[in-house]
Amino acid sequence: MKKVLRRAADRIRVGSPGPATAQACDELAAAAGPDPEPRTPGLCEECTALGEQNWAHLRICLTCGHVGCCDSSPHRHATAHFEQTGHPVMRSHEPGEAWRWCYRHAEMG
């Protein structure tokens, strides 16, 4: 059991290769430049269009600047954006947070 937990922890360490990749995530490395301007700063784009303001946290797509709500939110618009567009990397759009996530490799950077 300890060995299984250790392997799982190794897979989710920041910058570590995930189960789908044998080396560091190229998408996270490519997204290291300046962030795009958020299309709807401080607002989930789709929730706002629906007239809703009930989201937990916001995420910004580092390809196009789309701002969507996180998976703890009712509609999960950030993940839906990845599924629709294939844009692989997002960053937290919360004040004071700068972590990034690659959907393709399930890897944090």
Salt bridges, closest charged atoms under 4 A:
ASP10 OD1 - ARG13 NH1 2.11
GLU27 OE2 - ARG104 NH1 3.02
GLU27 OE1 - HIS105 ND1 3.24
ASP35 OD2 - ARG91 NE 2.48
GLU45 OE1 - ARG39 NE 3.06
GLU46 OE2 - HIS66 NE2 2.81
GLU52 OE1 - HIS75 NE2 2.86
ASP71 OD1 - ARG76 NE 3.25
GLU94 OE1 - HIS57 ND1 4.00
